[in-house]
Amino acid sequence: MANIKSAKKRILVTQTRTARNKAIRSGVKTAVKKVEAAAAAGDKAAAAAELKNATSVIEKACSKGVYHKNNAARKISRLAKLVNGVA
């Protein structure tokens, strides 16, 4: 356990940020699963709607620093490709 005041603070701040990042990542995963489920069902309209929502969630996570911009772009690109392939 840390004895120095600044080290104690760093532990608390790290826990807070970890919890926040985990919540944001979880939201992204949920949004991605919704897009994939709609695409698997073959519902192009629903998949497109979910893609719009997922794109927003991923971009927000990127702006908060949870994901690197290239990682976010890759996720969005893959989802868009999936939705465009739905008949």
C-alpha positions in Angstrom: 0.0 0.0 0.0 1.2 3.5 -0.8 2.4 5.7 2.0 2.9 9.0 0.1 -0.1 11.2 -0.3 0.3 11.7 -4.1 0.7 8.0 -4.6 -2.6 7.4 -2.7 -4.3 10.0 -4.9 -2.9 8.3 -8.1 -4.4 5.0 -7.0 -7.9 6.6 -6.5 -7.7 8.5 -9.8 -6.6 5.3 -11.6 -9.6 3.4 -10.2 -12.0 6.1 -11.2 -10.6 6.3 -14.7 -10.6 2.5 -15.1 -14.2 2.3 -14.1 -15.2 5.0 -16.5 -13.2 3.5 -19.4 -14.7 0.1 -18.7 -18.2 1.5 -18.8 -17.6 3.2 -22.1 -16.0 0.1 -23.6 -19.0 -1.9 -22.5 -21.3 0.5 -24.2 -19.3 0.2 -27.4 -19.5 -3.6 -27.3 -23.2 -3.5 -26.7 -23.7 -1.1 -29.7 -21.6 -3.4 -31.9 -23.5 -6.5 -30.9 -26.8 -4.8 -31.8 -25.5 -4.0 -35.3 -24.2 -7.5 -35.8 -27.5 -9.0 -34.6 -29.6 -6.8 -36.9 -27.2 -7.7 -39.8 -27.4 -11.4 -39.0 -31.2 -11.2 -39.0 -31.0 -9.7 -42.5 -32.9 -6.5 -41.5 -31.0 -3.8 -43.5 -33.1 -0.9 -42.1 -32.6 -1.9 -38.5 -28.9 -2.6 -39.1 -28.5 0.9 -40.7 -30.2 2.5 -37.7 -28.1 0.6 -35.3 -24.9 1.4 -37.3 -25.7 5.1 -36.9 -26.0 4.7 -33.1 -22.9 2.6 -32.9 -20.9 5.1 -34.9 -21.9 7.8 -32.5 -21.0 5.7 -29.5 -17.6 4.7 -30.9 -16.8 8.3 -32.0 -17.7 9.5 -28.5 -15.4 6.9 -26.9 -12.6 8.0 -29.2 -13.0 11.6 -28.3 -12.8 10.7 -24.6 -9.5 8.9 -25.2 -10.8 5.4 -24.5 -10.0 4.3 -28.1 -7.2 5.4 -30.4 -8.6 7.2 -33.5 -7.4 4.4 -35.9 -9.0 1.7 -33.7 -12.3 3.6 -33.7 -12.1 4.1 -37.5 -11.4 0.4 -38.0 -14.4 -0.6 -35.9 -16.7 1.8 -37.7 -15.4 0.7 -41.1 -15.9 -3.0 -40.3 -19.5 -2.4 -39.1 -20.3 -0.3 -42.2 -18.9 -3.0 -44.5 -21.0 -5.6 -42.6 -24.2 -3.5 -43.0 -23.5 -2.8 -46.7 -23.2 -6.5 -47.3 -26.7 -7.2 -45.9 -29.1 -8.1 -48.7 
